[in-house]
Amino acid sequence: MEATAKQRNIIMSPRKIRRVINTIRGKKVTDAYNILRLMPYAAAKVVLKNLIDATHNARVNFGAQPDQLFVSSVMADGGRTFVRFKPRAQGRIFRREKKTAHLIIKVKALQA
């Protein structure tokens, strides 16, 4: 009984998201929710949204309550890179790469 929430092509580097998800891995959903609400990073809002989605999926599909769930797996992988160009001095061009990430959160019910 494992519920999943996925989000793809988040315009944020996976390294910034991993800094946040390493703090909630293996914790109860209620504890992870409180941790993410108080984190000062922009990635915390993205992860919190997906954690709420995974919790709702568990409730709808399996009838599990949030206090019975824990974060069993959370991954942030690299996505495609958006390439943008910026004009520079003397007619040159500067290449900017915007990294994206894919986020997967899985929650599982605690064993009673």
Secondary structure, 3 states (H helix, E strand, C coil): CEEEEEEEEECCCHHHHHHHHHHHCCCEHHHHHHHHHHCCCHHHHHHHHHHHHHHHHHHHHHCCCHHHEEEEEEEEEECCCEEEEEECHHHCEEEEEECCEEEEEEEEECCC
